[in-house]
């Protein structure tokens, strides 16, 4: 059986540069829920910002919603 990973789509409503956009992350923490707040790296400089989970998918590496080799990880659930 293939391993399932937790992927979360995060919106950063407090950042005017990316407001309304969502970004996919790998979440290694249990307890992630839609509407929950997270800390995640954003942009090419990976500045940590607080965002909101908008969608969650449990799927395999091959069916990841974003290329697995480039996906970033959630740093903290709030």
C-alpha positions as CSV (number, residue, x, y, z in Angstrom):
1,X,0.0,0.0,0.0
2,X,1.3,3.4,-0.9
3,X,2.0,6.0,1.8
4,X,-0.6,8.8,2.0
5,X,0.6,12.3,2.7
6,X,-1.4,15.3,4.0
7,X,-1.3,18.3,1.7
8,X,-2.9,21.6,2.7
9,X,-3.8,24.6,0.6
10,X,-2.9,27.8,2.5
11,X,-4.1,31.3,1.9
12,X,-2.2,34.3,3.4
13,X,-5.0,36.9,3.8
14,X,-2.7,39.4,5.7
15,X,-0.2,39.7,2.9
16,X,-1.4,42.1,0.2
17,X,1.1,40.7,-2.3
18,X,-0.6,37.3,-2.4
19,X,-4.1,37.9,-1.0
20,X,-6.7,35.6,-2.6
21,X,-4.1,33.0,-3.7
22,X,-3.6,29.6,-2.2
23,X,-0.3,27.6,-2.0
24,X,0.1,23.9,-1.4
25,X,2.2,22.6,1.5
26,X,3.0,19.2,3.0
27,X,1.7,19.0,6.5
28,X,3.5,16.6,8.9
29,X,1.3,17.5,11.9
30,X,-1.8,15.8,13.0
31,X,-4.9,17.9,13.7
32,X,-4.8,20.1,10.6
33,X,-8.3,21.4,9.7
34,X,-9.9,23.7,7.2
35,X,-9.9,27.2,8.7
36,X,-7.0,26.4,11.0
37,X,-4.0,28.8,11.2
38,X,-0.5,27.7,10.3
39,X,3.0,29.1,10.0
40,X,4.6,28.4,6.6
41,X,7.5,29.6,4.5
42,X,6.4,31.9,1.6
43,X,8.2,33.1,-1.5
44,X,11.7,32.6,-2.7
45,X,13.2,33.8,0.5
46,X,11.0,31.4,2.6
47,X,9.9,34.1,5.0
48,X,7.7,32.5,7.7
49,X,4.1,33.9,7.6
50,X,0.8,33.0,9.2
51,X,-1.8,31.7,6.9
52,X,-5.2,29.9,6.9
53,X,-5.8,26.3,5.7
54,X,-8.4,26.4,2.9
55,X,-8.3,22.8,1.7
56,X,-6.9,19.4,2.8
57,X,-6.0,16.4,0.6
58,X,-4.7,13.0,1.7
59,X,-3.0,11.4,-1.3
60,X,0.1,9.7,-2.6
61,X,3.3,11.3,-3.7
62,X,2.4,10.6,-7.3
63,X,-1.0,12.3,-7.1
64,X,0.3,15.3,-5.1
65,X,-1.5,18.6,-5.9
66,X,1.9,20.3,-6.5
67,X,5.2,18.7,-7.7
68,X,6.4,16.7,-4.7
69,X,10.1,17.6,-5.1
70,X,9.3,21.3,-4.8
71,X,6.7,21.4,-2.2
72,X,7.4,23.2,1.1
73,X,6.3,22.1,4.6
74,X,4.2,23.7,7.2
75,X,6.3,24.7,10.1
76,X,3.7,25.0,12.8
77,X,-0.1,24.6,13.4
78,X,-1.5,27.4,15.5
